[in-house]
Amino acid sequence: MSEKSCSAETPLSDAAETLPAAPLPAQSQAEGGCLILVATPIGNLADISERAIEVLGTVDAILCEDTRVTAKLLLSRNIATPTRTLHDHNEQDRTPFLIEKLQEGARYAVVSDAGTPLVSDPGYRLVRAAIAAGIHVTGIPGPNAVITALTLSGLPPLPFMFLGFPAPRSEARKTGFSTLRAAEQAGLHSTLIWYEAPHRLVESLKDLIDVFGPEREAAVGRELTKRFEEMVRGTLAKVLEHFRMTAPRGEITLLIGPSAEDDSGAADLDTHLREALATHSVKDAAALVAGIVKLPKRTVYARALELSRELKH
């Protein structure tokens, strides 16, 4: 948007056309049921939209992760709609019943404890089943911690990749990080984003440093949109130092920036492998180099095979 369109002299009505709101699902669907994915606040209850309030107040039931959490939101808006649990442990079993009710004309809203449903939250199986059954699926957009943290981080916004939660154990976590590092060496250039539990943040930062190096740009968003919102920016080493001194609390979004434009990782891998292949078998060379470059052995072995074939020709 230009400065002119944002200037104080330009009324809002002139700066952007006010479009009529899209009809609510009840108005747009003459027959059959409807599944509505409703984004809810990620921390500040005032962030819920008018359309979300209207939908939550008019559907037959609200499907939520935890009825106790959703009850606080509904109480703040005097919404008395019945709630039903839909979480990782019961979604598969409940989906056939819900699909049957939707086919009979029921209108259900799906919410998560915070933010946009399905994004690292339950609901995906139900949505897939509803689509397969020809049921109308729509959404009420709103808050999302990933996008909020990305825009506040100061890291390149495009492209970005959201990866859910890292593995809870260090070994599996490092394997996942190493796979991403290998993808970077193959050409991936993206800001990477995870959610993380506060009690695992420090260990995850240590593992990120082991794989991506201490100087990689990073950011951690904590308690976004709440009273004690915090955005810590800097290198991985500096972010780790901060949270070693100040124990993290609340909801955490963890980001690292893309690799440097002059990242020589792929070239370094080939150099190490060529040197090792001169005196070792492919298997032994891959095992040796994997320990040096901190990449998965499978990835290094595949590249070692390619190089060994090139060297024979």
Beta strands, then each sheet from edge to edge (+ up, - down):
strand 1: 34-38
strand 2: 61-64
strand 3: 83-85
strand 4: 107-110
strand 5: 136-140
strand 6: 160-162
strand 7: 191-196
strand 8: 217-222
strand 9: 230-235
strand 10: 252-256
sheet 1: 3+ 2+ 4+ 1+ 5+
sheet 2: 6+ 7+ 10- 8+ 9-
end
